[in-house]
């Protein structure tokens, strides 16, 4: 006998339909072997090759290489950098000679680098023909304060105390402050305008702890334009002041340059 839908039965089905429709649907079966999530990238490296285009009134040419390696997680951050520069110039229409030869290496370990306030230890080595430095060693410790951190902007201040030893190239030059303690104030700023263009700036002031008239000032401003995922174009302006440079036989307290280069990161 065929099944017929009576009026009472139809009414019961109509009343039950909204409740049935409101029940959650059966979730689709999860894949048996889901793809594992990519682990966070802890290590980063970059290499930069640059050269100057113009430099004052001197016929000077500068080439440089800068390599960096860093590892960061929530508990420890490690950063190392090795920078070298070489330059030749003709001064006062004289013959060309080597005027710049720089080696600068730094190594920094930061405890809890992602926290608003963190501590660090740092060491560095410098050899600088232009400043008449045969060798300069530094070892210090300090604290870093993250003033502002967003996805596109990062600003921080650091304060450190370090012990430093400087050996001049000319051993006959009277240079009494070979061993000093320095305070170091460092301000850093980085801003990404979009996925391709970003700006970085850092300024440091490092006076002697016993005599503020003996100090170092360093400033670096850099624009980078990312061509693709790994290669970027770079334009940087650097300026360095050393209050003891002339005492060691240098021609000037100050040296600066504008450099253009190509950087690769991975």
C-alpha positions, 0 to 999 in steps of 0.5 A: 500500500503506497504511503500517503502524507496526511495533514497531521503528519505533514504539519508535524514534519513542517514543525520539525523542519526548522529544528532539523535545519538548525542542527550543525552539519557534519564536518568534513573528514580531516585529511589523514596526513595533514601538511606540517606547519612551517617552522619559524625561521630562526637564522637570517643572513645577508651580504651587501656590496657597495661603492661610492659615486661622488665624494666631495671635491676629491677624486675618491673611489670606495668599495665595500662589503658587509656581511651579517648573520643573526639568530633570534628566538624568544629567549636568545638573540645572536647577531654578528657583522663583518664590514670591510671598505677600501678606498683610493683618492687623489688629494690636492691634485697629487698622485693616487694613494690608499686613503681608506682601509677598514675592518670592523667586526661585531658580535652581540648576544641579547637575552630575551630580545623580543621583550620590551626591555632586554639585556645584552653583551657585545664585543667588537674589533676595528682596524681603520687606516683613515682614523689611524687605528691599528686595532681597537678592541671593545667589550661591554654590556647594557640594556635595550628598550623597545620604544615602539614595535609594530608590523612595519615600524621598530624603534629602540634605545640602548645604553651600555658600558664598555671597556676599550683599548685603542692602538694607534698605527704610529707608535711614536704618537702621544696618545694617552687614552689607549684604555678607557671606559665608554658609555654608549647611547644607541638609537635605532629606527626601521620602517617598511613603507610597503613590501619593497621599500624600507628605511633604517637609521641608527645614531650612536654617541659614545663618550668616555666615562671619565671625560665627555670631551673624548667621544665617538659619534656614528650615524647611518641612514639606509634606504633599500628597495627590494627587487625580488624576494632575495635581491635589493638595491641599497643607498646609504649615507654614513658619517663618523666622528672620532675626537681622538683621530687627529691626535693619532695622525688622521687628517680629519676628525670626521669621515663620511660617504654616500654608498650605492650597492646591491644586497642579497638576503636569505 
